[in-house]
Amino acid sequence: MIAVLWIIGAYLLGAIPFGLLIGRAHGVDIRTQGSHNIGATNVGRVVGRPWGYLCLLLDIAKGLVPTLCASLLLPGPASDSYRQLTVLLVAIAAVLGHVFPVYLGFRGGKGVATTVGVALGIWPDFTVAMAAALLAYALVRFATGLVSAGSLTLAVVFPAALFVYLKATGAVLAEHWPFQAAAALLGLLIIVRHRDNIRRLLAGRETGLDGRGAGSGTRP
């Protein structure tokens, strides 16, 4: 019962649409402007970059806070498999809350920032893997000028980096399959939520924060 309450609480926190709230505070329905997404990238494009950064931090926090709290406060030893599974379910619930928020008819964001947050809340496995994924994100985003290209890179590198980290630390992979499955699920969810971006990337029509394509030589 305690585990169920943690999972429900993480989902409800993750479902808070900070991007929409920031937009409304500026008299804008973010869902009708720019890319129509409630995430930080669209907030920065429509309302202004400082507000986009604020939305980014809040979206990260709503993944980090429930996951970190679950990691620290759930009873039992950290090595307990039931406890580990509960923490992972809390993490996934927070991301699903952002992507499918009950407050907005289950139409939410793409889950990148909240995935970063939940990964930072699970130490050390997810945190180390996410650090590698964030580095890859930064490199690709800088090279292309496209947030979506960086986000898709993060989605692929995150589960791959987790596998490499576990292998390098001598972990028994069969015993850590829930972590690998969770990382793969979160990465896949990000990719699926970026399907329209993938189509535009393949067609050469994807744009950066300033509305110009990667070929323009600009950076978001």
C-alpha atoms as one frame of an Amber mdcrd trajectory, in Angstrom:
protein
   0.000   0.000   0.000   2.858   2.382   0.807   4.442   1.601  -2.551   1.164
   2.347  -4.367   0.879   5.715  -2.608   4.448   6.611  -3.566   3.751   5.722
  -7.210   0.470   7.663  -7.335   2.087  10.667  -5.669   4.968  10.621  -8.168
   2.522  10.493 -11.078   0.430  13.396  -9.767   3.542  15.516  -9.170   4.943
  14.656 -12.583   1.624  15.586 -14.171   1.804  19.225 -13.015   2.048  21.166
 -16.334   4.582  23.829 -15.368   5.003  24.900 -19.002   1.290  25.541 -19.349
   1.179  27.418 -16.032   4.117  29.626 -17.028   2.473  30.354 -20.357  -0.835
  31.275 -18.735   0.971  33.575 -16.318   2.027  35.460 -19.462  -1.431  35.353
 -21.018  -0.532  32.606 -23.486  -1.848  29.083 -23.951   1.434  27.381 -24.784
  -0.492  24.551 -26.435  -1.574  26.869 -29.260   1.821  28.486 -29.914   5.103
  27.328 -31.412   5.308  23.544 -31.458   2.175  23.344 -29.241   4.192  21.382
 -26.675   4.101  22.193 -22.951   7.806  21.502 -22.468  10.677  23.869 -21.741
  11.832  24.188 -25.357   8.497  25.563 -26.507   8.172  27.772 -23.428  11.571
  29.277 -24.235  10.568  29.797 -27.858   7.201  31.424 -27.118   7.568  33.161
 -23.742  11.318  33.750 -23.572  14.442  31.776 -22.765  14.603  32.678 -19.047
  11.120  31.223 -18.598  12.129  28.220 -20.665  15.034  27.603 -18.303  12.700
  27.938 -15.317  10.333  25.400 -16.882  13.293  23.094 -17.516  14.348  23.222
 -13.870  10.800  22.623 -12.649  10.298  19.695 -15.017  13.586  18.192 -13.835
  12.596  18.759 -10.206   9.260  16.977 -10.520  11.175  13.875 -11.566  14.049
  14.320  -9.137  12.069  15.050  -5.965   9.811  11.951  -5.803  12.558   9.611
  -6.995  15.182  10.940  -4.609  12.703  10.926  -1.722  11.768   7.335  -2.489
  15.449   6.380  -2.681  16.132   7.954   0.715  12.938   7.349   2.659  11.584
   3.950   1.653  12.251   1.395   4.415  14.660  -1.474   3.991  18.239  -1.867
   2.744  19.203  -0.284  -0.584  20.013  -3.750  -1.952  16.474  -5.046  -1.360
  14.966  -5.973  -4.754  11.418  -4.970  -3.760  12.666  -1.566  -2.630  14.636
  -1.076  -5.845  11.616  -2.000  -7.944   9.461   0.483  -6.027  11.964   3.275
  -6.640  12.034   2.449 -10.353   8.229   2.444 -10.535   8.149   5.815  -8.774
  10.617   7.135 -11.345   8.606   5.807 -14.284   5.357   7.132 -12.790   6.803
  10.659 -12.573   7.783  10.589 -16.256   4.433   9.119 -17.294   2.763  11.911
 -15.336   4.580  14.494 -17.439   3.892  12.713 -20.719   0.295  11.730 -19.927
  -0.947  14.282 -17.344  -4.387  13.596 -15.922  -4.930  17.350 -15.550  -4.683
  17.903 -19.320  -6.595  14.936 -20.684  -3.395  12.846 -20.800  -1.785  15.119
 -23.421   1.552  16.283 -22.100   5.203  16.825 -22.920   7.960  14.638 -24.288
   9.518  13.544 -21.014  13.162  14.481 -21.522  13.635  16.859 -18.589  11.640
  14.693 -16.190  13.650  11.633 -17.261  16.826  13.560 -16.447  15.343  14.336
 -13.044  14.449  10.764 -12.152  17.857   9.534 -13.339  19.597  12.016 -11.056
  17.529  10.683  -8.171  18.813   7.108  -8.483  22.447   6.933  -7.368  24.805
   5.813  -8.697  23.608   3.670 -11.607  21.165   6.012 -13.322  23.062   9.174
 -12.359  26.329   8.080 -13.962  24.543   6.852 -17.083  22.575  10.101 -17.363
  25.757  12.151 -17.000  27.127  10.382 -20.089  23.808  10.876 -21.891  23.764
  14.598 -21.044  27.276  14.978 -22.435  26.165  13.311 -25.664  23.081  15.563
 -25.720  25.218  18.687 -25.350  27.628  17.642 -28.094  24.877  16.815 -30.596
  22.822  19.879 -29.757  25.864  22.135 -30.178  26.851  20.451 -33.449  23.364
  20.576 -34.988  21.687  23.503 -33.234  18.674  21.262 -32.652  17.226  20.390
 -29.251  15.336  17.447 -30.725  18.502  15.876 -32.145  20.149  16.177 -28.742
  17.109  14.724 -26.993  16.989  11.711 -29.301  20.699  11.141 -28.726  20.117
  11.233 -24.974  17.329   8.672 -25.315  19.655   6.234 -27.085  22.807   6.855
 -25.046  21.142   6.653 -21.612  20.278   2.904 -21.626  23.484   2.101 -23.524
  25.587   4.012 -20.979  23.836   2.218 -18.119  24.711  -1.154 -19.642  28.360
  -0.116 -20.093  28.529   1.261 -16.544  27.114  -1.918 -15.004  29.478  -4.029
 -17.091  32.486  -1.887 -16.154  31.717  -2.059 -12.432  31.496  -5.843 -12.504
  27.770  -5.955 -11.760  25.862  -9.115 -12.544  23.701  -7.914 -15.400  21.001
 -10.497 -14.768  20.510  -9.062 -11.284  20.140  -5.505 -12.598  17.640  -6.177
 -15.366  14.953  -3.929 -13.787  17.331  -0.951 -14.049  18.174  -1.779 -17.652
  14.515  -2.314 -18.527  13.505   0.986 -16.914  16.245   2.895 -18.741  15.264
   1.304 -22.059  11.582   2.077 -21.441  12.278   5.732 -20.638  14.533   6.065
 -23.679  11.924   4.467 -25.920   9.215   6.744 -24.541  11.296   9.811 -25.422
  11.849   8.509 -28.949   8.144   7.790 -29.467   7.202  11.242 -28.188   9.637
  12.750 -30.710   8.163  10.932 -33.707   7.067  14.194 -35.380  10.549  15.635
 -34.832  12.053  12.514 -36.383   9.902  12.999 -39.497  11.024  16.628 -39.775
  14.658  15.670 -39.204  14.494  13.099 -41.990  12.857  15.665 -44.266  15.389
  18.365 -43.331  12.655  20.633 -41.919  13.437  20.558 -38.200  14.102  23.959
 -36.608  15.947  25.252 -33.551  14.701  27.531 -30.790  14.977  30.579 -33.039
  12.779  28.964 -35.685  15.650  28.412 -38.129  16.995  25.085 -39.331  20.253
  23.409 -38.482  21.728  24.425 -41.787  21.442  28.115 -40.927  24.537  27.995
 -38.722  22.615  29.226 -35.683  22.459  27.745 -32.228  19.347  27.607 -30.013
